[in-house]
Amino acid sequence: METNELLKKVRRIEIKTRGLSNQIFSGNYHSAFKGRGMSFSEVREYSYGDDVRNIDWNVTARFNSPFVKVFEEERELTVMLLVDISKSSAFGSKLKYKADLITEIAAVLSFSATTNNDKVGVLFFSDKIEKFIPPKKGKSHILRIIRELINTEPTSNGTNLALALKHFNNINKKRSIAFILSDFMSAEYKDALVIAKKRHDIIGLHIYDDMEENMPDVGLMQIKDAETDKLIWINTSNSELRKKVNAGFLKHVDENKSIFVKSGAEFRSISTTDNYIQTLMNLFSQRGSRR
């Protein structure tokens, strides 16, 4: 993409998603995620009702009077976006491609995170690790992320989520919030997810096109498998075929959702025609109410 065209597109996405991120932030983003834990802040004199396990015995011995340690929550978080840029994301039958929606959602989450003073990083993957942007803060960093979301092309066609999760877990030793933005057209990844979930808070955002769920009746249609480049003709007027497509889609969603739920992670499906802001606000609101 030409530089001027890229900058214009970055600016359009920035204007749109910064405004939307304000809705997300006011919609319980802040309360939806906990910090990495509790850090020592100070000591003060013991008061009736304090937890005796927090007594600082060294200070107590020095002043011959009981003192307790005071802790505060570490609010700063690291948000990681695991972004699927395999060829199957370059599909869209209506207003936008799956890849366009992934870019928008990733940008909204990035601006929401930076508003909360969190670091944001991105791992781009196909069936290999395509690019890694280390977590940082600040507007210039978010704009770089948006540029890469728009401009990064895969060097391979397939999807390997297990590889992405293993790489993510290896390079992020401290707990982080990880959003996986993908259509989940991937081979077995359950074990990798279970291992990563032990350290990180993981949310799967399944991005799909309406045609993948409900095939329209438009007669003969030639389609191409984006990850294999195989071309085939199908008769969309065949009601049994349309039922089979719908059943296959529902099975795909159920299987992936089951993998996430069993690992203790969260999973949401978002169509390219959905109001994804409302979906995210509902997600954060539900998480916030459980804290």
Secondary structure, 3 states (H helix, E strand, C coil): CCHHHHHHHHHHHHHHHHHHHHHHHHHHHHHHCCCCCEEEEEEEECCCCCCHHHECHHHHHHHCCCEEEEEEECCCCEEEEEEECCHHHCCCCCCCCHHHHHHHHHHHHHHHHHHCCCEEEEEEECCCEEEEEEEECCHHHHHHHHHHHHHCCCCCCCCCHHHHHHHHHHHCCCCCEEEEEECCCCCCCHHHHHHHHCCCEEEEEEEECHHHHCCCCCCEEEEECCCCCCEEEEECCCHHHHHHHHHHHHHHHHHHHHHHHHHCCEEEEEECCCCHHHHHHHHHHHHHHHC
